[in-house]
Amino acid sequence: MTEILLSPPAVLIIIFAVLVSMSHIFSRWAAPKTASGEEGQKAYSCGEEFSGHLIQPDYSQFFPFAFFFTILHVVAMVIATIPAEAAGSLVIALIYVVGAFIGLFILLGR
């Protein structure tokens, strides 16, 4: 009997039943629905009137730092995973590191 209860389909059904019952129990404590008229359709903006102006952040300074972070972490991963016995792969990894540094200089040189 325990083998059947521990099988993946049975566990899925048991967990689903527990979640559905918890949803019904906690829905009783949920806040009631409010006005369904015009007030219920307005966007909530921290108690202030929503004027319709959307904030459009500028990511132009973020992307160079994101690329810098990604390139350095990939270079660190390549260096960390080089086998010590393989001399040929060391040369390829060094070429890769030099290429990455050239790319970083081009990226941050603007």
C-alpha positions in Angstrom: 0.0 0.0 0.0 2.8 2.4 0.8 4.4 1.8 -2.6 1.2 3.0 -4.3 1.0 6.1 -2.1 4.6 7.0 -2.8 4.3 6.6 -6.6 4.5 9.9 -8.5 0.9 10.0 -9.8 -0.5 9.3 -6.3 1.7 12.0 -4.7 0.6 14.4 -7.4 -3.1 13.7 -6.7 -2.6 13.9 -2.9 -0.7 17.2 -3.1 -3.3 18.6 -5.5 -6.1 17.6 -3.1 -4.3 19.3 -0.2 -3.8 22.5 -2.2 -7.4 22.7 -3.3 -8.7 22.2 0.2 -6.2 24.8 1.5 -7.4 27.2 -1.2 -11.1 26.7 -0.1 -10.2 27.2 3.6 -8.1 30.4 3.0 -10.6 31.9 0.6 -13.0 32.4 3.5 -10.4 34.8 5.0 -9.8 36.7 1.8 -10.9 40.3 1.4 -14.4 40.7 0.0 -14.9 42.0 -3.5 -15.5 45.7 -3.6 -17.4 48.1 -5.9 -18.1 46.8 -9.3 -18.8 50.1 -10.9 -16.3 52.7 -12.2 -14.3 52.7 -9.0 -13.7 49.0 -9.2 -12.1 49.4 -12.7 -9.6 52.2 -11.8 -5.9 51.4 -11.5 -4.6 51.6 -7.9 -1.5 53.8 -7.6 -0.8 54.1 -3.8 -3.8 56.3 -3.1 -3.0 58.9 -5.8 -4.8 59.7 -9.0 -3.4 57.8 -11.9 -2.5 60.3 -14.6 -1.7 57.8 -17.3 2.0 58.7 -17.6 4.1 55.6 -17.6 7.7 55.6 -16.4 10.1 54.4 -19.0 13.4 53.5 -17.4 16.7 54.1 -19.3 18.7 50.9 -19.5 21.6 52.3 -21.5 23.9 52.3 -18.5 22.8 48.9 -17.3 23.6 46.8 -20.3 27.4 47.5 -20.4 27.6 46.4 -16.8 25.5 43.3 -17.4 27.7 42.3 -20.3 30.8 43.0 -18.3 29.5 40.8 -15.5 28.5 38.0 -17.9 31.8 38.0 -19.8 33.9 37.9 -16.6 31.9 35.1 -15.1 32.2 33.0 -18.3 35.9 33.7 -18.4 36.2 32.6 -14.8 34.3 29.4 -15.6 36.5 28.6 -18.6 39.7 29.1 -16.5 38.3 27.0 -13.6 37.4 24.1 -15.8 40.7 23.7 -17.7 42.2 20.3 -17.0 45.7 20.6 -15.5 47.0 17.7 -17.7 46.0 19.2 -21.1 48.5 21.7 -22.3 46.7 22.2 -25.6 43.5 23.4 -24.0 45.5 25.8 -21.9 46.6 27.7 -25.0 43.0 27.8 -26.3 41.8 29.1 -22.9 44.4 31.8 -22.9 43.4 32.9 -26.4 39.8 33.0 -25.2 40.7 35.1 -22.1 42.7 37.5 -24.3 39.7 37.8 -26.7 37.4 38.4 -23.7 39.6 41.2 -22.4 39.8 42.8 -25.9 36.0 42.6 -26.0 35.7 44.2 -22.6 38.0 47.1 -23.6 35.9 47.7 -26.7 32.7 47.5 -24.6 33.9 49.9 -21.9 35.9 52.1 -24.2 32.9 53.9 -25.6 
